Amino acid sequence: MAMLTIAVVGGGAAGLMAAGMAARGGARVLLFEKNQKVGRKLFITGKGRCNVCNDCDAQTVLANVPCNPRFLYSALDAFSPADVKAFFEQEGVPLKTERGNRVFPVSDKAADIIDALYRFVRREGVKLVQEEVCEIATQDARVSGVRTARSFYGADRVIVATGGASYPATGSTGDGYRFAKALGHTVSPARPSLVPLVEAGALCREMMGLSLKNVSVTVFEDNKKVYEDFGEMLFTHFGVSGPLILSASAHMRHFGSKAYRLEIDLKPALDRKTLDKRLLSDFEKHKNSDFINALGELLPRKMIPVVVQASGIDPHAKVNSITKEQRRRLLDTLKAFQVGISGARPISEAIITSGGVSVREISPKTMASKKVDGLFFAGEVLDVDAYTGGFNLQIAWSTGYLAGVSAAQG
Ligand SMILES: Cc1cc2nc3c(=O)[nH]c(=O)nc-3n(C[C@H](O)[C@H](O)[C@H](O)COP(=O)(O)OP(=O)(O)OC[C@H]3O[C@@H](n4cnc5c(N)ncnc54)[C@H](O)[C@@H]3O)c2cc1C
């Protein structure tokens, strides 16, 4: 059989992996990337350190994929977290594992991951084409090539790895959704995930710029607890952000039909009894002051007026007049500070796009389209997304690997 020509659209995590593996499988591979450089989004992953994957088994990966996890069985079987680690180590990037089994390059440089992938595709003979694909061409329900503004490139197979619609400045502008729709695929609406949250009121604005370390956040969906975690968060002019909030947002998937609120435990290390003792000792020190002036040792300055207001206690009441019942209300506020959430920030500010090309129309064993012969999908363009911890890149590596290997098979 003549050598297959494979066009890979998108030089991100999934596309680079797919292109290199397809070339290793014996195909002639053209990798189309509209940016001057490949892997622009990879460059900013993990705050520039790239959380490459999570050092865990396939079951744990699947437990971190809230939507369509079963679709990923074969891809994870073909290219597991252990395989990802071995791949990068073999490509000359030593890795280390941090808290929560998160894997990073020892160098803490995402650029090392991109360089390794770049070397890999070049060594396997992939031809890089720095052009934007504007259309995937078909003939008699099978792909025939890709069209750019400049030219038409014939191909026997096309792998769409154009990413989602988040952080569009990196090149991921949702083109793959358009291609998929034009070819008859169902695309579920793109929604932001791992995204800052907008508050229903205006409390957060008053504390804008304040970052809290070591707090615990609980998410309530229609008053039912759906998530709880501990870490760092930030108040902004629109609401809340920071690592803890981004993770929490992935569990809030029904804005519009369900009501959400956050409860922030400002003192998770102290149980109510211990915190009450602490309050009593602070109050003793400040017994002749106004209440609003008695919380300086307990809370950051910007938070004090907001907490005082939420407690319902007169800010100018003398501390020695505060009743046990009022102290109980203050404890409620400190252990469960309420922030109503009205929605998420736009998709352009989201780490991840949830939604995408329906996985029902893709073979999980090959990543091939069930609708158009010779068409494959990989990475974030698919309707699968995960929580934080290296799982989203794992999806890109595994689906990219499987699409590349399968597309190269005759
Ligand atoms: C700030 C930030 C931090 C993140 N940190 C992590 C992390 O630490 N760990 C983790 O697991 N995940 C992380 N993610 C998520 C992760 O980066 C993505 O899930 C992953 O990059 C998806 O890979 P992909 O190959 O599908 O898409 P992308 O990496 O988005 O690549 C798509 C590529 O396709 C190109 N392209 C698009 N359309 C066309 C076209 N028409 N023609 C030619 N080229 C085109 C784009 O320019 C782009 O280079 C982070 C995301 C962001 C935004």
The ligand as an SDF file (V2000), in Angstrom:
LIG
                    3D

 53 58  0  0  0  0  0  0  0  0999 V2000
   -3.4620   29.0030   31.8330 C   0  0  0  0  0  0  0  0  0  0  0  0
   -3.6380   27.5200   31.5990 C   0  0  0  0  0  0  0  0  0  0  0  0
   -2.9340   26.6270   32.3930 C   0  0  0  0  0  0  0  0  0  0  0  0
   -3.0960   25.2350   32.2220 C   0  0  0  0  0  0  0  0  0  0  0  0
   -2.3730   24.3790   32.9840 N   0  0  0  0  0  0  0  0  0  0  0  0
   -2.5120   23.0380   32.8370 C   0  0  0  0  0  0  0  0  0  0  0  0
   -1.7060   22.1280   33.5620 C   0  0  0  0  0  0  0  0  0  0  0  0
   -0.7840   22.5110   34.2830 O   0  0  0  0  0  0  0  0  0  0  0  0
   -1.9530   20.7890   33.4230 N   0  0  0  0  0  0  0  0  0  0  0  0
   -2.9390   20.3160   32.5860 C   0  0  0  0  0  0  0  0  0  0  0  0
   -3.1290   19.1080   32.5200 O   0  0  0  0  0  0  0  0  0  0  0  0
   -3.6630   21.1560   31.8070 N   0  0  0  0  0  0  0  0  0  0  0  0
   -3.4650   22.4970   31.9140 C   0  0  0  0  0  0  0  0  0  0  0  0
   -4.1890   23.3590   31.1070 N   0  0  0  0  0  0  0  0  0  0  0  0
   -5.0920   22.7820   30.0910 C   0  0  0  0  0  0  0  0  0  0  0  0
   -4.2850   22.3060   28.8720 C   0  0  0  0  0  0  0  0  0  0  0  0
   -3.3830   23.3230   28.4880 O   0  0  0  0  0  0  0  0  0  0  0  0
   -5.1820   21.9450   27.6990 C   0  0  0  0  0  0  0  0  0  0  0  0
   -6.1570   21.0360   28.1060 O   0  0  0  0  0  0  0  0  0  0  0  0
   -4.3700   21.3400   26.5540 C   0  0  0  0  0  0  0  0  0  0  0  0
   -3.4100   22.2670   26.0990 O   0  0  0  0  0  0  0  0  0  0  0  0
   -5.2590   20.9060   25.4010 C   0  0  0  0  0  0  0  0  0  0  0  0
   -4.4390   20.4300   24.3710 O   0  0  0  0  0  0  0  0  0  0  0  0
   -4.9050   20.4590   22.8480 P   0  0  0  0  0  0  0  0  0  0  0  0
   -3.7460   19.9880   22.0670 O   0  0  0  0  0  0  0  0  0  0  0  0
   -6.2000   19.7750   22.7120 O   0  0  0  0  0  0  0  0  0  0  0  0
   -5.1680   21.9950   22.5350 O   0  0  0  0  0  0  0  0  0  0  0  0
   -4.1750   23.2650   22.5430 P   0  0  0  0  0  0  0  0  0  0  0  0
   -3.0180   23.0030   23.4390 O   0  0  0  0  0  0  0  0  0  0  0  0
   -5.0470   24.4170   22.8050 O   0  0  0  0  0  0  0  0  0  0  0  0
   -3.6050   23.3170   21.0540 O   0  0  0  0  0  0  0  0  0  0  0  0
   -4.4100   23.6120   19.9470 C   0  0  0  0  0  0  0  0  0  0  0  0
   -3.5200   24.1720   18.8590 C   0  0  0  0  0  0  0  0  0  0  0  0
   -4.2220   24.2150   17.6350 O   0  0  0  0  0  0  0  0  0  0  0  0
   -3.8810   25.4000   16.9430 C   0  0  0  0  0  0  0  0  0  0  0  0
   -4.9680   25.6940   16.0110 N   0  0  0  0  0  0  0  0  0  0  0  0
   -6.2620   25.9560   16.3280 C   0  0  0  0  0  0  0  0  0  0  0  0
   -6.9870   26.1490   15.2050 N   0  0  0  0  0  0  0  0  0  0  0  0
   -6.1400   26.0070   14.1630 C   0  0  0  0  0  0  0  0  0  0  0  0
   -6.2920   26.0770   12.7560 C   0  0  0  0  0  0  0  0  0  0  0  0
   -7.4710   26.3620   12.2000 N   0  0  0  0  0  0  0  0  0  0  0  0
   -5.2000   25.8750   11.9610 N   0  0  0  0  0  0  0  0  0  0  0  0
   -3.9710   25.6130   12.5070 C   0  0  0  0  0  0  0  0  0  0  0  0
   -3.7720   25.5310   13.8430 N   0  0  0  0  0  0  0  0  0  0  0  0
   -4.8480   25.7180   14.6600 C   0  0  0  0  0  0  0  0  0  0  0  0
   -3.7240   26.4220   18.0380 C   0  0  0  0  0  0  0  0  0  0  0  0
   -2.9660   27.5400   17.6270 O   0  0  0  0  0  0  0  0  0  0  0  0
   -3.0520   25.6080   19.1260 C   0  0  0  0  0  0  0  0  0  0  0  0
   -1.6580   25.6650   19.0570 O   0  0  0  0  0  0  0  0  0  0  0  0
   -4.0130   24.7470   31.2400 C   0  0  0  0  0  0  0  0  0  0  0  0
   -4.6960   25.6540   30.4300 C   0  0  0  0  0  0  0  0  0  0  0  0
   -4.5090   27.0230   30.5930 C   0  0  0  0  0  0  0  0  0  0  0  0
   -5.2300   27.9750   29.6960 C   0  0  0  0  0  0  0  0  0  0  0  0
  1  2  1  0
  2  3  1  0
  2 52  2  0
  3  4  2  0
  4  5  1  0
  4 50  1  0
  5  6  2  0
  6  7  1  0
  6 13  1  0
  7  8  2  0
  7  9  1  0
  9 10  1  0
 10 11  2  0
 10 12  1  0
 12 13  2  0
 13 14  1  0
 14 15  1  0
 14 50  1  0
 15 16  1  0
 16 17  1  0
 16 18  1  0
 18 19  1  0
 18 20  1  0
 20 21  1  0
 20 22  1  0
 22 23  1  0
 23 24  1  0
 24 25  2  0
 24 26  1  0
 24 27  1  0
 27 28  1  0
 28 29  2  0
 28 30  1  0
 28 31  1  0
 31 32  1  0
 32 33  1  0
 33 34  1  0
 33 48  1  0
 34 35  1  0
 35 36  1  0
 35 46  1  0
 36 37  1  0
 36 45  1  0
 37 38  2  0
 38 39  1  0
 39 40  1  0
 39 45  2  0
 40 41  1  0
 40 42  2  0
 42 43  1  0
 43 44  2  0
 44 45  1  0
 46 47  1  0
 46 48  1  0
 48 49  1  0
 50 51  2  0
 51 52  1  0
 52 53  1  0
M  END
$$$$
